[in-house]
């Protein structure tokens, strides 16, 4: 059991370093379809949020925008990733989501 625990702790510590380095390299597309990655925000504090316009928490969009606007000059950014996989709460196209 101790060996298993030691192995899990080692894997966890090792995977955290690897995940941190590789997460910034994951290719992404912005709302306009342009290629980007999290490297564009390197050095900033990032709040990564799963968003959906038809979710019961939609009112948080305004709050997220307010937080982003308030702290952007201090190196903080909010990154919203629309997702339709959870209850089909984001069925809109990129253009519809952007207008929302």
C-alpha positions, -999 to +999 in steps of 0.1 A: +000+000+000+028+024+009+045+016-025+012+024-043+008+056-024+044+067-032+039+058-068+007+079-070+023+109-053+053+107-076+030+105-107+009+134-094+040+156-088+055+147-122+022+151-141+016+186-126+049+199-140+043+183-174+007+194-175+016+230-166+042+231-194+020+215-221-013+232-212+000+265-226+008+248-259-027+234-265-039+248-298-072+268-295-094+288-318-108+322-306-144+333-311-134+347-345-119+314-356-082+326-353-056+301-341-042+308-306-031+291-274-029+299-238+006+311-244-010+344-256-019+349-219+013+337-203+023+356-172-013+366-165-037+352-140-063+333-160-098+324-149-109+297-174-147+293-174-170+269-191-199+290-203-233+284-219-258+311-229-288+289-220-275+279-186-292+290-155-260+309-145-260+330-177-264+362-157-227+356-147-216+367-182-220+404-171-202+397-139-173+379-156-170+408-181-170+433-152-142+413-134-122+411-165-126+448-173-117+458-137-085+437-134-073+434-170-047+462-165-033+442-135-026+411-156-059+392-151-080+378-178-112+357-180-113+331-208-148+317-215-151+285-234-186+278-247-197+242-243-228+224-256-219+190-241-237+196-208-274+195-213-272+213-247-271+247-230-250+263-257-265+254-291-255+287-308-229+293-335-198+313-328-214+344-343-245+339-321-224+334-290-203+365-298-235+386-301-249+372-269 
